[in-house]
């Protein structure tokens, strides 16, 4: 019996994501980036699981926020923003990376880029009558970015980084992008992709003696002592990162063990006092719709035309137990398999009592964004067609969006 290539691919993707997450939880970001870089070398950037783009962006953003060296900070933050922009989901991560880059460069250009991304995500969030707690936090962050960035531009950027420095950094960025498309640039990228992990690691190694001298010049003896403590711990434990309990001063080199220690020894587990602090489960009506439908792919082009026609003649769409037989279907076996996989995942979440309104609303955003390409307005989708009220709306999506949903749903553990 030959294994289904698509299933094998998804299992491999899930294994890669878990491997990267494990390295990150251990504080070994270099190993995590090596796994991602090797995946890009083998598959190409277009076939990389979307979850890896998010994880890579998280690592680069954290490194960028830690860096004092201007050029390194610029490179990490810019790379982080580009990783986050790959994902079509609604979040504040790309806007935050661009905003921090704007602050670092004191650049009106990047403040505008941050505002543009924030506006796009806020517009999408505004289409929903009810937001989850996480979405409310995202909305507040985006609104704050929009307000502060707008204020900076109105008042005139005048931070510590001079205008020539801004132009120089942007010139370097444009030159890198231009050079990467030349023959020499393509040869360089090909050479880097062909290097093994050990060679890449050796290329970015730093002399401890030189690092110590640099830290001492920058932060004096106090900084040198702090670095020595870190290096001593790394030599002894073979790890660069640890968590220290402030109550008993015990060290932990794995985040999960530290969390368990706090909960078991110091009763630090968060206990929500009101329902607003808790993720709300979908109601029984929406959960029941998951089992009764056929989960067949919809012909989106024909459906968009049908929506226009029906609105002209004021003819309503009829739903039976949340599903309508009016929508034209598409003969697409690949989409059909992906839809049934999503159905099984959602049903398993409901059985484990973890299918939240946040998951449902997040999937509906894909539908609104996808149908907007066919000139179907958000108002029409929400009010006239009532598609956000039914899981059948997921059947309008193409393979790319369906794969994105599956990738992220698989990160949720039924425990």
C-alpha angles and dihedrals in degrees: 000000000000117000117238105257092217092055092046089050093050092049089051091049092051090050092051093049092049092048092052091046091051092052090048093050088053090051092244099133093161092061090045091053091046090057091049093045092049090050091052090049092052101037107020126242094277093062096046114120108257091231089064090056088056094047092047090050090051092053094047093046092052091049091047093052090052097049122097096181106098099220094045092049090050093050095047096046094045092049091047092053092050091051092052093047090061090071117078094204121112112259143131096236101097091044090051093050092049091045092052089047090052091051091049094049096031084228125163088199093064093040086058091048090051091048092049092053092044092051092050092052094043090051089054094048090050090065091072125079092206130035130195120242090258091051091050089055090048091050093051092049092049092047090051092050090049093050098045095042091048091049091050092053094046093049093043124253110267109155130143094280110086123231092247088055090052091050090046093052093047090046090053091049092050091045091052091051092047094045092049089065095051123093091256091047093051090048090051092050090047091050092050092048090052095053117101122239094259093054091049090049092051090050093060097039117127128209109247091213092053091045090051092051091048093050092048092051090048102040106014126226093326091060092046091053091050091050091050090054091052093047093048090052092047092050093049099042100027089229132103099206135053140161121230123205109232091207102053102008092235115155125227127189096192122061094216092054090049091051091049090049092054093047097044102036104030103023091236097149111132113247112194113225098198137028091251088072092054131076108250118229120229113261123259092255094061092039090053091055090065092072104039101056129086094227092218119163115257124226095241097192092053091042092054090053090048091052091054092048095047093048090054091054094037091238113158127221114248119221126190113198088341097309129099127207090199096083116097112242129224125220096232115140095184093054089045092056092048092049092051089050090053089048092054092048093049092046090051090051090051091049089051089047094238101109100121133191087243092063091047094047091046090056091047090059089062088055094050092047093046096049091046086071087065092050094256107144125227090241091055093048094048103035110021102034096026089211095149088064094064137053087226086083088074087064089070092066126099127234094269094057092041091053090050091053092048093048092055097039088056090059089065112091122215100224 
